């Protein structure tokens, strides 16, 4: 993940790490991007952009997907923070 790419604001970087954690959780739960898109009532292409970090995730997105995946948003954010810290060091 290129956290130094154009548009590397702190919010954008945080969104990218959250997106990475959501992708990992989808894989762990054997869920498809299309299913996640249905939860948010968006297209699969839009969901793919959000999960790739191209389009930032919103708080509403994260909470809705966490509820659907049965994972606490705070836990997901902790995982993302650990990843960000590991990359930064």
Secondary structure as GFF3:
##gff-version 3
##sequence-region A 1 89
A	DSSP	alpha_helix	10	28	.	.	.	ID=ss1
A	DSSP	alpha_helix	33	40	.	.	.	ID=ss2
A	DSSP	alpha_helix	44	52	.	.	.	ID=ss3
A	DSSP	alpha_helix	59	69	.	.	.	ID=ss4
A	DSSP	alpha_helix	73	88	.	.	.	ID=ss5
###
